[in-house]
């Protein structure tokens, strides 16, 4: 599947963290800093912060996107009518 959005580490010295694996904890800490910035923005711009679940979802997405796992997933179109028919039948 073609990548639609590119998420990467801006600092060239830290690009090696995009491998995940053994450097995963370092990438996680970097994302904690980024999440703190994002939450400060949500507080200022939107008048409120994120729940723990929202923070976890955003951080998980960013981590998996950076290490390339999101773009490796195969996606298929969903036929909504097929699911409705299966449930009613």
C-alpha positions in Angstrom: 0.0 0.0 0.0 1.3 3.5 -0.8 2.2 5.6 2.2 -0.1 8.6 2.5 1.5 10.4 5.4 5.2 10.3 6.4 6.1 10.4 10.1 9.8 10.4 10.9 12.3 11.6 13.4 13.5 15.1 12.5 16.9 15.0 14.2 19.3 13.1 12.0 21.4 12.0 15.0 18.3 10.2 16.4 17.1 8.6 13.1 18.5 5.2 14.3 15.7 5.1 16.8 13.3 4.3 13.9 14.5 0.7 14.0 12.6 0.1 17.2 13.7 -3.2 18.8 16.6 -2.6 21.3 16.3 1.2 20.9 12.6 1.1 21.4 12.7 2.4 25.0 14.7 5.4 23.7 12.2 6.1 21.0 9.4 5.7 23.6 11.0 8.4 25.8 11.4 10.7 22.8 7.7 10.2 22.0 6.9 11.0 25.7 8.5 14.4 25.1 6.6 14.9 21.9 3.3 13.9 23.6 4.0 16.5 26.4 4.3 19.1 23.7 1.1 17.9 22.0 -0.8 17.9 25.3 0.4 21.5 26.0 -0.9 22.5 22.6 -4.3 20.8 23.2 -4.6 22.5 26.6 -3.9 25.9 25.0 -5.7 25.6 21.7 -8.6 23.3 22.7 -9.0 24.2 26.4 -8.3 20.7 27.6 -5.8 17.8 27.7 -6.0 14.2 26.6 -7.2 11.1 28.5 -4.7 8.4 29.3 -6.3 6.2 26.5 -6.0 9.0 24.0 -2.4 9.6 24.9 -1.7 5.9 24.6 -3.4 5.7 21.2 -1.5 8.6 19.7 1.8 7.5 21.1 1.3 4.0 19.9 0.4 5.2 16.4 3.4 7.4 16.2 5.7 4.7 17.4 4.4 2.1 15.0 4.3 4.6 12.1 8.0 5.6 12.8 9.2 2.1 12.9 7.3 1.3 9.7 4.8 -1.2 10.9 1.7 0.8 10.0 2.7 1.1 6.3 3.4 -2.6 6.0 -0.2 -3.6 6.9 -2.3 -4.7 4.0 -5.6 -3.0 3.9 -8.7 -4.1 2.1 -11.8 -2.2 1.2 -14.7 -2.8 3.6 -18.0 -3.8 2.1 -20.4 -2.3 4.7 -23.4 -4.0 3.1 -21.8 -7.4 3.4 -21.4 -6.9 7.2 -25.0 -5.7 7.5 -26.4 -8.6 5.5 -24.3 -11.1 7.5 -25.6 -9.8 10.8 -29.3 -9.7 9.7 -29.2 -13.1 8.0 
